[in-house]
Amino acid sequence: MKRLQNYFRAITLSVVAVIGLSAGIVAAQSDTPLLVEFKRLAGIVQAQDPDKPMPGEGKRPPVPTMTPSEMDALIEQKKQEAQQTEAEFLEEFANGTRQYSDLPIVNSDLAPFAPAPTLPEAVAQADVIVSVTSTDLHFEMSSMAGMPRSRAIARIDQTVKGQPQPGAQIEIRYLGGPFRQPTGEEFFFQLQQTPIPRPSERLVLLLRQKSGSEIFGAPGPWDRFDIQGGRVVPTNHNPLSQSVAGLTEEELLNLLASHVR
């Protein structure tokens, strides 16, 4: 998590080092969505104290301020640079010269989710409930500056809710994947609450379906139940798994089916 925050701080500070991050500029730019997003991701809390350095930094020297349009242009430039760096890195995995399994995994809790629903509520919110075997994993750029997105391919074994039938393949999209920091450090980034399925994993998934497509997404930490040795195992990412741990896969599917309306 700290390493990922440092990456976003590096991007943000490359911008604010130029503009000085004075209190007046921050107030003037409070309605710039991209700037707000960068500050949120970087965890910058010094907005009210522009002279306070980040950890490991010395006192910042005074620098010229910029107009709002110049600030937006510079942020866009840094965003494009981050996207180019990450796109080139992902290409190494697409062409087979690198293996994502060789990268250390970094779990991040950057994305906040609403409190977990009850099991009946989770069933009601899901468009599709299936047991699957994950078969493949692909990577691409996301719409988030410099961040990868993973496309997990899974074969359906049983269907509890929704249209996909056993034997069909579905694609589930997750934020995360192989990631290279500007410092050169490389790792496999994923959100702690929605870990990315790896090939051969057996899972029971509660998914949302993108309208008019065969693309699915994880609604939250409660979307995934891990199956090992034919039984549900408790996981930190799914608070609902604790109450059903130890059930067989078939027992879990029957329980979920009993809540389908």
C-alpha positions as CSV (number, residue, x, y, z in Angstrom):
1,M,0.0,0.0,0.0
2,K,2.8,2.4,1.0
3,R,4.6,1.8,-2.3
4,L,1.5,2.5,-4.3
5,Q,0.8,5.7,-2.4
6,N,4.4,6.7,-3.0
7,Y,3.8,6.2,-6.8
8,F,0.8,8.5,-6.8
9,R,2.7,11.0,-4.6
10,A,5.4,11.0,-7.2
11,I,3.0,11.9,-9.9
12,T,1.2,14.5,-7.9
13,L,4.4,16.1,-6.5
14,S,5.8,16.4,-10.0
15,V,2.9,18.7,-10.6
16,V,2.7,20.5,-7.3
17,A,6.4,21.1,-7.2
18,V,5.9,23.4,-10.1
19,I,2.9,25.2,-8.9
20,G,3.9,25.6,-5.2
21,L,0.6,24.1,-3.9
22,S,-0.3,27.3,-2.1
23,A,-3.6,27.4,-0.2
24,G,-5.0,29.9,-2.7
25,I,-4.3,27.6,-5.7
26,V,-5.8,24.6,-3.9
27,A,-9.0,26.5,-3.2
28,A,-9.1,27.8,-6.8
29,Q,-8.7,24.3,-8.2
30,S,-11.1,22.6,-5.9
31,D,-13.5,21.9,-8.7
32,T,-11.0,20.3,-11.0
33,P,-11.9,16.6,-10.9
34,L,-8.6,15.3,-12.1
35,L,-6.6,17.3,-9.5
36,V,-9.0,16.2,-6.8
37,E,-8.5,12.5,-7.8
38,F,-4.7,12.8,-7.9
39,K,-4.8,14.3,-4.4
40,R,-7.1,11.7,-3.1
41,L,-5.0,8.8,-4.5
42,A,-1.7,10.3,-3.3
43,G,-3.0,10.7,0.2
44,I,-1.8,14.3,0.3
45,V,-2.9,15.9,3.6
46,Q,-0.7,18.9,3.5
47,A,-3.1,21.2,1.5
48,Q,-3.6,23.4,4.5
49,D,0.2,23.6,5.2
50,P,2.0,24.0,1.9
51,D,5.4,24.3,3.6
52,K,5.2,20.9,5.3
53,P,7.3,18.5,3.3
54,M,6.4,14.9,2.4
55,P,8.3,12.2,4.4
56,G,11.9,12.2,3.3
57,E,11.7,15.6,1.7
58,G,13.5,18.8,2.7
59,K,11.7,22.1,2.8
60,R,10.2,23.0,-0.6
61,P,11.8,26.0,-2.2
62,P,9.4,28.7,-3.4
63,V,8.4,28.3,-7.1
64,P,6.2,30.3,-9.5
65,T,2.5,29.6,-9.5
66,M,0.5,28.7,-12.5
67,T,-2.8,29.6,-14.0
68,P,-5.7,27.1,-13.7
69,S,-5.4,26.2,-17.4
70,E,-1.6,25.7,-17.1
71,M,-2.1,23.5,-14.1
72,D,-4.7,21.3,-15.9
73,A,-2.4,21.0,-18.9
74,L,0.6,19.9,-16.8
75,I,-1.6,17.3,-14.9
76,E,-2.8,16.0,-18.3
77,Q,0.9,15.8,-19.5
78,K,1.8,13.7,-16.4
79,K,-1.2,11.5,-16.8
80,Q,-0.2,10.8,-20.4
81,E,3.4,10.0,-19.4
82,A,2.2,7.6,-16.7
83,Q,-0.1,5.9,-19.3
84,Q,2.7,5.5,-21.8
85,T,5.0,4.0,-19.2
86,E,2.4,1.5,-18.0
87,A,1.3,0.6,-21.6
88,E,4.9,-0.3,-22.6
89,F,5.2,-2.4,-19.4
90,L,2.0,-4.3,-20.1
91,E,3.1,-5.1,-23.7
92,E,6.0,-7.2,-22.2
93,F,3.4,-9.5,-20.7
94,A,1.2,-9.5,-23.8
95,N,4.0,-10.7,-26.1
96,G,5.2,-13.3,-23.6
97,T,8.6,-11.9,-22.7
98,R,7.5,-11.5,-19.1
99,Q,5.4,-13.6,-16.7
100,Y,3.1,-11.9,-14.2
101,S,3.5,-14.8,-11.8
102,D,7.1,-13.7,-11.3
103,L,6.0,-10.3,-9.8
104,P,5.5,-9.8,-6.0
105,I,1.8,-9.1,-5.1
106,V,0.9,-5.8,-3.6
107,N,-2.6,-5.5,-2.1
108,S,-4.0,-2.0,-1.8
109,D,-7.1,-0.8,0.0
110,L,-7.3,2.4,-2.1
111,A,-10.9,1.8,-3.2
112,P,-13.5,2.3,-0.5
113,F,-16.6,0.1,-0.6
114,A,-19.9,0.4,1.1
115,P,-20.5,-1.8,4.2
116,A,-21.0,-5.4,3.3
117,P,-24.7,-6.4,2.7
118,T,-26.3,-9.5,4.2
119,L,-26.2,-12.6,2.1
120,P,-29.8,-12.2,0.9
121,E,-29.0,-8.6,-0.1
122,A,-25.8,-9.6,-1.9
123,V,-27.8,-12.2,-3.9
124,A,-30.5,-9.6,-4.8
125,Q,-27.8,-7.1,-6.0
126,A,-26.0,-9.6,-8.2
127,D,-27.0,-10.0,-11.9
128,V,-25.3,-13.4,-12.2
129,I,-24.3,-16.0,-9.6
130,V,-22.1,-18.8,-10.8
131,S,-19.5,-21.3,-9.8
132,V,-16.4,-21.1,-12.1
133,T,-12.9,-22.2,-12.8
134,S,-10.6,-19.4,-13.7
135,T,-8.8,-20.2,-17.0
136,D,-6.8,-17.2,-18.2
137,L,-5.8,-13.6,-17.4
138,H,-5.1,-10.7,-19.7
139,F,-4.1,-7.1,-19.1
140,E,-4.8,-3.7,-20.6
141,M,-4.8,0.0,-19.7
142,S,-7.7,1.3,-17.5
143,S,-9.2,4.8,-17.7
144,M,-7.4,5.6,-14.5
145,A,-4.1,7.4,-15.1
146,G,-1.3,5.0,-15.5
147,M,-3.2,2.1,-13.9
148,P,-3.7,-1.4,-15.4
149,R,-6.9,-3.4,-15.7
150,S,-7.1,-7.2,-15.7
151,R,-9.6,-9.3,-17.7
152,A,-10.1,-12.7,-16.0
153,I,-11.5,-15.4,-18.2
154,A,-13.5,-18.1,-16.4
155,R,-15.4,-21.3,-17.4
156,I,-18.9,-21.6,-15.8
157,D,-19.4,-24.9,-13.9
158,Q,-22.9,-24.2,-12.4
159,T,-25.4,-21.3,-12.7
160,V,-27.5,-20.2,-9.8
161,K,-28.8,-16.8,-11.2
162,G,-28.6,-15.2,-14.6
163,Q,-28.3,-16.2,-18.2
164,P,-24.7,-17.6,-18.6
165,Q,-24.9,-21.4,-18.9
166,P,-22.5,-24.1,-17.7
167,G,-19.6,-24.6,-20.2
168,A,-19.7,-21.0,-21.3
169,Q,-16.9,-18.6,-20.7
170,I,-17.3,-15.2,-19.1
171,E,-14.9,-12.2,-18.8
172,I,-14.6,-10.4,-15.4
173,R,-12.8,-7.0,-15.2
174,Y,-10.8,-5.9,-12.2
175,L,-8.7,-2.8,-11.5
176,G,-5.1,-4.0,-11.2
177,G,-2.4,-6.0,-12.8
178,P,1.4,-5.8,-13.6
179,F,2.6,-2.3,-12.5
180,R,5.8,-0.4,-12.9
181,Q,6.6,2.7,-10.8
182,P,8.6,5.6,-12.2
183,T,11.4,4.4,-9.9
184,G,11.5,1.1,-11.8
185,E,10.0,-1.0,-9.1
186,E,7.7,-3.7,-10.5
187,F,4.9,-5.6,-8.8
188,F,1.4,-7.1,-9.3
189,F,-1.1,-4.6,-8.0
190,Q,-4.6,-5.5,-6.9
191,L,-7.3,-4.1,-4.6
192,Q,-7.3,-5.9,-1.3
193,Q,-11.1,-6.1,-1.4
194,T,-11.4,-7.6,-4.9
195,P,-8.4,-9.8,-5.6
196,I,-7.8,-10.9,-9.2
197,P,-8.5,-14.5,-10.0
198,R,-5.6,-16.6,-11.1
199,P,-5.9,-19.5,-13.6
200,S,-7.1,-22.8,-12.0
201,E,-8.8,-21.2,-9.0
202,R,-12.3,-22.4,-8.2
203,L,-14.7,-19.7,-7.1
204,V,-18.3,-18.9,-6.6
205,L,-19.0,-15.4,-7.9
206,L,-21.7,-12.9,-7.4
207,L,-21.3,-10.5,-10.3
208,R,-22.8,-7.4,-12.0
209,Q,-23.2,-7.5,-15.8
210,K,-22.5,-4.6,-18.0
211,S,-25.6,-3.7,-19.9
212,G,-25.8,-5.3,-23.4
213,S,-22.5,-7.2,-23.1
214,E,-20.9,-10.3,-21.9
215,I,-18.6,-8.4,-19.6
216,F,-18.9,-8.6,-15.8
217,G,-17.6,-6.8,-12.8
218,A,-17.1,-7.3,-9.1
219,P,-19.7,-5.3,-7.1
220,G,-17.6,-5.4,-3.9
221,P,-15.6,-7.5,-1.5
222,W,-18.5,-9.9,-1.2
223,D,-18.5,-10.9,-4.8
224,R,-16.2,-13.9,-4.4
225,F,-16.2,-17.1,-2.4
226,D,-13.0,-19.2,-2.6
227,I,-13.3,-22.9,-2.9
228,Q,-10.5,-25.2,-1.8
229,G,-10.8,-29.0,-1.5
230,G,-14.4,-28.7,-2.4
231,R,-15.3,-26.4,0.6
232,V,-15.6,-22.7,1.2
233,V,-12.6,-21.2,2.9
234,P,-12.8,-17.9,5.0
235,T,-11.0,-15.0,3.4
236,N,-10.2,-11.5,4.6
237,H,-11.5,-9.8,1.5
238,N,-15.0,-11.3,1.8
239,P,-16.7,-10.6,5.1
240,L,-19.6,-12.9,4.2
241,S,-17.3,-15.9,3.8
242,Q,-16.9,-16.3,7.5
243,S,-20.5,-17.3,8.0
244,V,-20.4,-20.0,5.3
245,A,-16.9,-21.3,5.8
246,G,-16.7,-25.1,5.8
247,L,-19.8,-25.5,3.6
248,T,-19.3,-27.7,0.5
249,E,-19.5,-25.9,-2.8
250,E,-22.9,-27.5,-3.5
251,E,-24.2,-26.5,-0.1
252,L,-23.1,-22.8,-0.7
253,L,-24.8,-22.8,-4.1
254,N,-28.0,-24.2,-2.6
255,L,-27.9,-21.6,0.1
256,L,-27.5,-18.8,-2.5
257,A,-30.3,-20.3,-4.7
258,S,-32.6,-20.2,-1.7
259,H,-32.3,-16.4,-1.6
260,V,-33.0,-15.9,-5.4
261,R,-36.3,-14.1,-5.9
